């Protein structure tokens, strides 16, 4: 097999490096400049450097920390619920799906709908005055909770997000569960292990990498949530459902505080980078 020379390797890497510099490097540099500048839509081409005042404004803003707390809670709860339900369904439905794999298609249907459309759909279904769910609850039980008010909006959003993205975790876990050799389970069963013990001591340890990856993929996606939350409740009453992405959107488009919005996005990026870096180092230590 012919070895690739250094010159050939550089030639192969040139398109990738050019793509990264053009589509990622240039916007990153522009954002860093805007984050330390006083800039509006009228002065996008001529920002005035103002130091780190935008970062100070963001870090001293109570709404920023409130939105960060919302995003953190939302990401952890939705990722945990999706992984737990997805894991249960993957193990429970594995015998059925192995015989009739066609049933996998309807289980994946929630993933085919855009999150913004899911938000609009549930906004109509759960509307306090026009929604069918509150109507029938009132007809049957004489009362109905306000699903989208300040007291229940967070729980409603968690349920909606979990319903849509549990199939993603289920698909990953089902593939990992199916990849476990049958002879391992059969040998454990012959040794007297119960089905619960097989799952506890055989299946879960072998599926652990997939469990960790799925959790953090869903956590990151929940932490930066925007479209379905914005379509369903917006920023919520008193900002109760304002995620970090919605906070940045409002600062950018509604307030016109471009420097502040970009500074908040840089803070969000750095926090995400630190978390991913720590996870990467942790994964490297476990491999050793």
Secondary structure, DSSP 8 states (H G I E B T S, - for coil): -----HHHHHHHHHHHHHHHIIIIIHHHHHHHHHHTEE--GGGTTS-EE-TTHHHHHHHT-HHHHHHHHHHHHHHHHHHHHHHHHHHHHHHHHHHHHHH-GGGHHHHTGGGGS-HHHHHHHHHHHT-TTT-HHHHHHHHHHS----TTSTTTHHHHHHHHHHHHHHHHHHHHHHHHHHTS-HHHHHHHHHTT--HHHHIIIIIHHHHHHHHHHHHHHHHHHHHT--HHHHHHTTT-GGGTT--HHHHHHIIIIIS--HHHHHHHHHHHHHHHHHHHHHHHHHHHHHH-
